[in-house]
Amino acid sequence: MEKQYTIESTDALLVTDMQLCFLPGGELGVPDGDKLIPVLNEYIKKFKEAKMPIFASRDWHPPNHISFKAQGGPWPPHCIQQSESAKFHPDLKLPENTVVLSKATDPNKESYSVFGAENFAQELKSKGVKRLFIGGLATDYCVVNTVLDARKLGFEAVVLMDATLGINAKPGDVDRAVENMAKSGAQQATLLDFPEAVDALPVEAAEPDALEEKPTARTIMKKQARMRSREGRTRVRREKG
């Protein structure tokens, strides 16, 4: 029997790095990354209606960050503080009271995990959060590192499989990330695992005839989510030295 999720008083939503730099056209754009936005907006709506905390993380790099190629890192400059590409996508419907978490702000430290943002763990505990629902970019970098840290710190973690995509800079990275998250005790969910989710699905999220029978729709949705996550093979644009 498929697990069903009801948003509870100890839950929170984390939207990870849905910034222009990681979306199509950005410095490290994930192909089809923008297609996650309608799905994430559905999760945001659910948590907003439940009056549960919503967090949104962002890379917020200084211009001389250690991860940049000029400083010996693997990536081209991206998500530089105050830049246009560091902004969240304008179609992402984050509420006004969203807690924005800035990470990798120290020029000498990389931080893929959102728990690298100052006081995130303490913020969760102060709000009574015990279970964290996590979606966004990228499955094999910030999402997996955040999920693993959440588990180490004693939080329950639910990966929103229809709302995350990976990079696969090395073949198999996304599969390994999904496997490692599962091994850590993290659970997986899609919109169809929430009550009355079929009626709330974005139009492009499922085939019209797939909604006639709920168990079939759920199975199809889960398969599509996993394929979307694992087939998000970003042709990461690396600068030639």
GIGI-V670809 format. One record per helix or strand of 3 or more residues. SS is the DSSP state (helix for helix, strand for strand). FROM is the first residue (numbers start at 1). TO is the last residue. Records with the same first field share a line. If there is no record, write none. Layout:
# GIGI-V670809
SS = FROM-TO + FROM-TO
This chain:
# GIGI-V670809
strand = 11-16 + 53-59 + 99-103 + 131-137 + 156-165 + 187-189
helix = 20-22 + 33-49 + 69-71 + 84-86 + 114-116 + 120-126 + 139-152 + 173-183 + 191-193 + 197-200 + 203-205 + 208-211 + 214-230
